[in-house]
Amino acid sequence: MGLDELRERRKQLKRNSDITLGNMQALADESNRVAEVAHNSRQLLDDLDLEFESQTGLKGNDVKFLFAAVALQVTRIVILNELTKTENAGSTNRNETKLHEFQEKLLGKFNSGEAVKENPYYASMEHIITKMGVPYDATATLTEKSLSALTKKDREWDFDVSEMLPKEKLSLFKGANHRFATLGHDPILGLLFGTGNIMTNTITCVKTPVSVGGMGIPVLTTNHVVFTSDYKDPRIATYGSTLVMFQHVFERTKDQPSAFVASLIKQIIHIGTDLYTPCGIQIPGANLILSNAQVEKLTSYISTGDIIKVGASARLAELINLLISTLHTLMYDSSMVISRNLYSVKTRKIIMYSNAIATGSNVLWVGGNMLAGNERAIKQLDIGGLIVTIKRLMNDTEYIRQIKEEFIFGDFNKMIQGKKLNLKEPIWD
């Protein structure tokens, strides 16, 4: 080996030694850095936590969105409570008046000008479309005295009204209890029975279910209902047949479908007028299982109107949340220093806080009124909104927690990992 070759090998050895020493120093520095990170991990994690809260805190437009969301939710609660406020039935009931005005306008389109003709199981179109009342609202029984008054009216009957006198004492229900005994007042079954009653001038009741083999079997009865010449003073008359009633409904619907449509509309509107009255409307099918007295008691606690209110409140609350969430998301700009994930946390906070504030305010208001002695204030409780709020608190809190973990531990892991070490490889021939 020559001298030059030896010199070159020495230079190479020195270069490799320098590389090795440099790598060792880099590893030592990296070890010291990692040790430093580990030693100050608590402070670093706290700093990252503060940084997360700072970046996802509500500022500027976020606060405006929050106020708007709270205002919309509170407005929803106030309007729904006002629309569903319990009022006595009659001309003073605002909702009933508006619905009847709508009914008059809508059913007027079915007026064909046909001759007035009423028979057993047949209500004239004039009766159906011009009168607000329904036959299954009748509570008085046809008697000799009322029959005499009826026959004195200037009206021609195509049948002998005297044959409508009940041959026995009727015990279908007691007073206002008719709501819980008549299937026409069932919000679902009424679409069938109530519509049929309107078309046929009948009333279908369900008596206390008879126990057969431990099962309650409902007993249905259908009675005729007769009116004065101007379709007033409805009187419950003799027993008819539920099956025959439906046969007449079916046959008339084939010949005159407008009668069925008009009766169905009238049925739906009538249920609407009764929803938020003191007696209320029972939950669907209740009187097929329970006695009339039990249905009445159950309805005093929970009615179909309550269920509709809760459902509508929840849906409207979710709709407002969707609207605010969509609009706030559209405000995001890629030029912002905040990432889209962190921005979505802001959106979730707006929705969660607005729901909590609106629902909390409602709970406090209801609770304050009840403590003051107004027990009926419980009806103003925004149950639908409360359900949505609880759901949002659970889901949004979990979402924010996940994003926060990704932010804090993701950045902390980056600190631990540091930059990639560019260690050099010694070159050996």
ChimeraX attribute file (.defattr): number of C-alpha atoms within 10 A of each C-alpha:
attribute: neighborCount
match mode: 1-to-1
recipient: residues
	/A:1	5
	/A:2	6
	/A:3	8
	/A:4	9
	/A:5	10
	/A:6	11
	/A:7	11
	/A:8	11
	/A:9	14
	/A:10	12
	/A:11	12
	/A:12	16
	/A:13	15
	/A:14	12
	/A:15	14
	/A:16	17
	/A:17	13
	/A:18	13
	/A:19	17
	/A:20	16
	/A:21	12
	/A:22	14
	/A:23	17
	/A:24	13
	/A:25	12
	/A:26	15
	/A:27	14
	/A:28	12
	/A:29	12
	/A:30	18
	/A:31	13
	/A:32	12
	/A:33	16
	/A:34	16
	/A:35	13
	/A:36	12
	/A:37	17
	/A:38	14
	/A:39	11
	/A:40	11
	/A:41	15
	/A:42	11
	/A:43	12
	/A:44	17
	/A:45	15
	/A:46	12
	/A:47	13
	/A:48	18
	/A:49	17
	/A:50	13
	/A:51	14
	/A:52	18
	/A:53	15
	/A:54	11
	/A:55	17
	/A:56	22
	/A:57	17
	/A:58	19
	/A:59	13
	/A:60	8
	/A:61	11
	/A:62	18
	/A:63	14
	/A:64	13
	/A:65	21
	/A:66	24
	/A:67	15
	/A:68	15
	/A:69	26
	/A:70	22
	/A:71	14
	/A:72	19
	/A:73	23
	/A:74	21
	/A:75	13
	/A:76	19
	/A:77	22
	/A:78	14
	/A:79	11
	/A:80	17
	/A:81	17
	/A:82	11
	/A:83	12
	/A:84	18
	/A:85	15
	/A:86	19
	/A:87	17
	/A:88	14
	/A:89	18
	/A:90	13
	/A:91	10
	/A:92	10
	/A:93	15
	/A:94	15
	/A:95	21
	/A:96	24
	/A:97	15
	/A:98	12
	/A:99	16
	/A:100	21
	/A:101	12
	/A:102	13
	/A:103	21
	/A:104	16
	/A:105	13
	/A:106	14
	/A:107	20
	/A:108	14
	/A:109	11
	/A:110	16
	/A:111	14
	/A:112	10
	/A:113	8
	/A:114	9
	/A:115	9
	/A:116	11
	/A:117	14
	/A:118	19
	/A:119	15
	/A:120	19
	/A:121	23
	/A:122	19
	/A:123	20
	/A:124	18
	/A:125	25
	/A:126	20
	/A:127	19
	/A:128	24
	/A:129	22
	/A:130	15
	/A:131	15
	/A:132	16
	/A:133	18
	/A:134	24
	/A:135	25
	/A:136	29
	/A:137	18
	/A:138	19
	/A:139	18
	/A:140	16
	/A:141	19
	/A:142	25
	/A:143	16
	/A:144	12
	/A:145	8
	/A:146	15
	/A:147	18
	/A:148	12
	/A:149	11
	/A:150	19
	/A:151	16
	/A:152	10
	/A:153	11
	/A:154	10
	/A:155	11
	/A:156	11
	/A:157	12
	/A:158	10
	/A:159	11
	/A:160	10
	/A:161	15
	/A:162	15
	/A:163	10
	/A:164	22
	/A:165	20
	/A:166	18
	/A:167	10
	/A:168	8
	/A:169	8
	/A:170	15
	/A:171	8
	/A:172	19
	/A:173	18
	/A:174	14
	/A:175	10
	/A:176	12
	/A:177	16
	/A:178	20
	/A:179	25
	/A:180	31
	/A:181	27
	/A:182	26
	/A:183	28
	/A:184	30
	/A:185	30
	/A:186	24
	/A:187	22
	/A:188	16
	/A:189	14
	/A:190	22
	/A:191	19
	/A:192	16
	/A:193	26
	/A:194	31
	/A:195	25
	/A:196	28
	/A:197	31
	/A:198	29
	/A:199	29
	/A:200	26
	/A:201	28
	/A:202	31
	/A:203	29
	/A:204	28
	/A:205	26
	/A:206	20
	/A:207	22
	/A:208	21
	/A:209	18
	/A:210	14
	/A:211	10
	/A:212	8
	/A:213	7
	/A:214	7
	/A:215	10
	/A:216	15
	/A:217	15
	/A:218	18
	/A:219	12
	/A:220	17
	/A:221	16
	/A:222	24
	/A:223	26
	/A:224	26
	/A:225	29
	/A:226	28
	/A:227	17
	/A:228	18
	/A:229	15
	/A:230	11
	/A:231	16
	/A:232	11
	/A:233	17
	/A:234	21
	/A:235	25
	/A:236	29
	/A:237	25
	/A:238	20
	/A:239	20
	/A:240	19
	/A:241	16
	/A:242	19
	/A:243	10
	/A:244	12
	/A:245	25
	/A:246	18
	/A:247	14
	/A:248	17
	/A:249	23
	/A:250	15
	/A:251	11
	/A:252	17
	/A:253	15
	/A:254	12
	/A:255	9
	/A:256	13
	/A:257	14
	/A:258	18
	/A:259	22
	/A:260	21
	/A:261	15
	/A:262	23
	/A:263	25
	/A:264	20
	/A:265	16
	/A:266	26
	/A:267	25
	/A:268	18
	/A:269	17
	/A:270	21
	/A:271	23
	/A:272	18
	/A:273	21
	/A:274	22
	/A:275	26
	/A:276	24
	/A:277	19
	/A:278	14
	/A:279	21
	/A:280	23
	/A:281	27
	/A:282	25
	/A:283	21
	/A:284	16
	/A:285	15
	/A:286	18
	/A:287	26
	/A:288	20
	/A:289	16
	/A:290	18
	/A:291	20
	/A:292	24
	/A:293	16
	/A:294	15
	/A:295	23
	/A:296	25
	/A:297	14
	/A:298	15
	/A:299	21
	/A:300	14
	/A:301	9
	/A:302	15
	/A:303	21
	/A:304	19
	/A:305	23
	/A:306	21
	/A:307	14
	/A:308	14
	/A:309	19
	/A:310	20
	/A:311	15
	/A:312	15
	/A:313	24
	/A:314	20
	/A:315	15
	/A:316	20
	/A:317	25
	/A:318	20
	/A:319	12
	/A:320	19
	/A:321	23
	/A:322	13
	/A:323	13
	/A:324	20
	/A:325	19
	/A:326	12
	/A:327	12
	/A:328	20
	/A:329	15
	/A:330	9
	/A:331	10
	/A:332	14
	/A:333	12
	/A:334	8
	/A:335	7
	/A:336	9
	/A:337	9
	/A:338	13
	/A:339	14
	/A:340	14
	/A:341	15
	/A:342	18
	/A:343	22
	/A:344	19
	/A:345	24
	/A:346	24
	/A:347	24
	/A:348	21
	/A:349	22
	/A:350	27
	/A:351	25
	/A:352	24
	/A:353	18
	/A:354	24
	/A:355	28
	/A:356	20
	/A:357	18
	/A:358	23
	/A:359	26
	/A:360	15
	/A:361	13
	/A:362	21
	/A:363	18
	/A:364	12
	/A:365	15
	/A:366	21
	/A:367	17
	/A:368	13
	/A:369	15
	/A:370	14
	/A:371	10
	/A:372	10
	/A:373	10
	/A:374	12
	/A:375	12
	/A:376	12
	/A:377	16
	/A:378	15
	/A:379	15
	/A:380	18
	/A:381	20
	/A:382	25
	/A:383	22
	/A:384	22
	/A:385	28
	/A:386	22
	/A:387	16
	/A:388	22
	/A:389	25
	/A:390	15
	/A:391	13
	/A:392	21
	/A:393	19
	/A:394	12
	/A:395	14
	/A:396	18
	/A:397	15
	/A:398	12
	/A:399	15
	/A:400	19
	/A:401	13
	/A:402	11
	/A:403	16
	/A:404	20
	/A:405	14
	/A:406	13
	/A:407	18
	/A:408	20
	/A:409	14
	/A:410	12
	/A:411	15
	/A:412	17
	/A:413	11
	/A:414	11
	/A:415	16
	/A:416	17
	/A:417	13
	/A:418	13
	/A:419	9
	/A:420	7
	/A:421	11
	/A:422	8
	/A:423	13
	/A:424	11
	/A:425	10
	/A:426	14
	/A:427	10
	/A:428	8
	/A:429	5
